[in-house]
Amino acid sequence: MKDWQKIAADMTVLLKEVRTGAPDAMKGFSALAAGALKPGVLDTKTKELIAMAISVTVRCDPCIAFHAKAARAAGASREEIMETVATAIYMGAGPAYMYAAQAVEAFDQFGETPAAE
């Protein structure tokens, strides 16, 4: 098992290096995050659940740690997390299926005779 609290703590230290080394870019990133998570039509909890699903599908351990902590702080329940990860599992497999069909199509097209120019 992974120690998710340690992952978050360790990454916080590492990310500080990036923040101090590239302060302008990181200020922009922080503004982007704040704007994306600001409550609007969707509340912050829903947005954190979306971020958790994306974290699962892109397989980002630190992202999972940070968004699990933030989802809990935003009031998410374990049941909501379970539905979120179920959707992430579906979307992780579904897009692979769609891209598999496109990969076959691309392969087939490279076997076709080129059109006369």
N, C-alpha and C positions, 0 to 999 in steps of 0.2 A: 504494500500500500504506500501511497505517496503522502507526504506531510504537506498538505496544501497551505497551511499557515506559514510553514517555513519557506515554501516556494514563493509565496507573496512577499514575505519579509526579505528573502535573498534578492528577489528581483527589484524590490524597492531600492535596495542599496546599489545594485547594478544600474538601474535606470537613472539614479542620481548622477552618475558619471556622464550619461548621455545628456541629461538636462544641463549640466554645467559646461559640457563640451560643445553643445549646439543649442544655446539658450533661445535664440530667435525662432528656430524651427520648433523647439519644444513648447514655447509659448503659443505658437500657432496650433500645435497639436492639442494642448490643454484647452484652448478656446474652442477648437472643433469638438472635443469631448464634452465640454460643458454645454455647448449649443445642442449637441445631439441628445444629451440626456436630460435637458431641461424639460419639465413637464409641459405638455401641450395637449393635443388631442389624445396622445398616448401618455400615460403617467410614467414616472421614472421606473417603477417596478416592472412594467411591461417592457420598457426599453432594455432593462437589465436582463430580463428573460430572453429577449431577442439576442442580446449580446452573448448570453450564455450558449444559446443554440449555435450561433456562428462560431464561438470558441470551440465547441465540440466538433463541428464539421471541418474546421481548419486545423484541428488537433493542436491547439496552443495551450500548453499546460499553464503558463503564467496567466494567460487570459482567463482560463477557467477559474483559477484561484481568485483573481481580482473580481471577476463578475459573480462568483459564488458568494464572496464576502459582501459585495454591493447589493446583490439580489436579496440576501438575508437582511441587510440593513434597510432595504426598501420595503421589507415586509412580505417577501415571497415565502410561500409555504413549501414544504417538501413535496406535496402533491403537485404544485405548480412546476417545480423543478422536474419532477418525473414526466409530466406532460411535455415540458419543454425539451427534455433530452429525447423523448420518444419521437418528437417532430424532427429533431436534429438527426436522429438515426435514419428516419425516412428520407430526409433531404440529402443526407450523405450518400445514400444508396441511389435515390432517384436521379440526381444529376449525373452520377456515374453511368447509369443506364442510358440517359439521353446522350451523353458524350460518346458512349460506346457506339451507338447508332451512327453518330456523325463521323467517328473514326473509321468505321466500315465504309461509309459513303465516300470519305476522302480517299481512302485506299483504292476503292473502285474507280474513282474519277482519274487517278493517276495512271490507271491501266487503259484508259480510253485513248483513242487516236486523237491527237491534238487537232483542233479546228484549223482549217486553212485560213491564212491571213491575207 
